[in-house]
Amino acid sequence: MPEARLLVMDVLRAGLNDGPGVRTTVFTKGCPLKCRWCHNPESQRPLPELSFDAERCAFCGRCEETCDQGVHRVEAGTHRLERRLCLACGRCASDCPTDALKLVGRWWRPEEIVSLALRDRRYYERSGGGLTISGGEPMAQFEALRETLRLAKREGLHTCLDTCGHAPLADYLDVAPWVDLFLWDVKATGEAHARLTGVDDKRIERNLRALYASGARIRLRCPLVPGLNDSDAHLARLADLARTMPELDGLDIMPFHALGRDKAARVGMTQQGLPTESAGPADISGWLATLADLGCRDATVG
């Protein structure tokens, strides 16, 4: 049987925003949703890929000399990429003196991930932190995810799983014994969910309610984009979820920030139809006030 490995986009140590306390957050690569506002668009594709930051390029031509696939063309102060030719070998990124080129995605063994997380155990013990597996969508790499969580719990680490909810219910129930807290994304309501993410929300809500009924600890994470998914209907749905599942760990609104557009461009993607500015204080206070009027007074900003 092939060794379980997890395709990882990035690892953040000493993070404070992905669960309680100080945490090591592992961002996996590959997601079944294609959210229009995705803050980590480089996490969507389930394979390693090349990221190019044009603003950092010195036009030195070393990448063109290194690459034998003809991916790079550097001349007269321009750098053109033929991404369709790229094998994602990473050689050009290794040779880039300005870090304009980076290979996004590396395969990690579960033992490597847990070993890295254990380096910061003393911070977890002081703060109530631990290991968070995020994405992308970790459940898209189920076998390696399960083994990583199992090993982490064997070492006594607190574990969080950040998920969009779009995976088989049986898989969620399978990993639940090794997850101390599910961070569950609620992205939109009804028809808007399919339009904005590429999948409908029926399976996601069924999974959420079944996992909640099983006794799992769950915290809702709700990205809100001004003018896109912050409708009264969606805010009412969030309040209804909080009301009908009173034992939830909490509900966080996740205000839109505009950083995703530049990150998307670096991997050859585009994000369209989004606000040009990140959500501001007026947006956030308005959302919280509406949720409070609907009976959800404990919502916080994540």
Secondary structure, DSSP 4 states (H G I P E B T S, - for coil): -PPP-EEEEEEEEEESSSSSSSEEEEEE---S---TT-S-GGGSSSS-EEEE-GGG-----HHHHH-SS--EEEETTEEEE-GGG-----HHHHH-TTS-EEEE-EEE-HHHHHHHHHTTHHHHHHHT-EEEEESS-GGGGHHHHHHHHHHHHHTT-EEEEEE-S-S-HHHHHHHGGG-SEEEEE----THHHHHHHSS-SHHHHHHHHHHHHTT--EEEEEEE-TTTT--HHHHHHHHHHHHH-TT-SEEEEEE--THHHHHHHHTT----S--SS---HHHHHHHHHHHHHTT-TT-EE-
